[in-house]
């Protein structure tokens, strides 16, 4: 009887333990087992020319790398639409006990017979009388994390902290652009661009979220409370993959924050540490292009690696993070991405002071253009993380007044 019960418990556990957890256990977390690898040379063009100045970088190499990411990883970024409109649906002059103004804005984008609506929550510091810089979060968690009423407060989007530091803070939810589901993701932006679904290098969910960030940017350019030259796009995990892609595709973003973004985010693929391409393509087939599936178990044959994604954002600053208990997102590989992007920043005369090895836990590197920290704890976006984003942004924006 007892044996039977134990067995049943075991079966129940095996059934309810998500596949994800089992795969996590099988991943490599041993630094000694990281294979020898050679990163593609970010400063060598497809025709083998060495890039030695920013002119050649911008004219020849940057576009080449962007196209490689579009074709192989994130897909096309369709730019054309018929019309965009902005409606402020709710406004409060004295939100957060008078510290902020709240605006809820519906951004509607029309193309042909289809349209998509992006619901933006935006708080602006009440005390500031001129356009302010803004943090824009691509929210991949529950909408309650960005509660406009502030009845619910979440470290995931600590609006009060940003406001008290003199920043506006905004957020939209990924499901407005592409529901995060392998069958439902088509019900959003992709209704405007159905041809993308037929293309092996077509836009998928991560691309759709990044596209949404750019439409919010379109709105910021029209909102007089916002300094559209100082927009920081922020994302956590899958949202951090999208924030990098948004900043790579849209140079209007002044800065990018990618929190615990891991595989196909800020972490190098070739290290094959933690999550790998096969696993991400299998669990989340709707995130990246069909072409990306060709690189399952073949990281070495990718024509890019993630340091090149960071390089596309140069000379604009990038801040990346990790957490000690989130080896799945490969902290060291994330740091090495930043490190290997340094040479592109150097073309702009920007020297970052990254040491060869990652900094100790909770010793953030806060000097633009490339910043990084690893925090104690789990895979998450916390007040500790936001505190560093604000310091990093302060350093950058005050140096550019
Ligand atoms: C995981 C996924 C990661 C990361 C994470 C998240 O399951 O494997 O790539 O994106 O989800 O978004 O929290």
Boltz pocket constraint, residues with backbone or C-beta under 6 A from the ligand:
constraints:
  - pocket:
      binder: B
      contacts: [[A, 20], [A, 140], [A, 236], [A, 237], [A, 238], [A, 239], [A, 260], [A, 261], [A, 262], [A, 263], [A, 275], [A, 280]]
      max_distance: 6.0
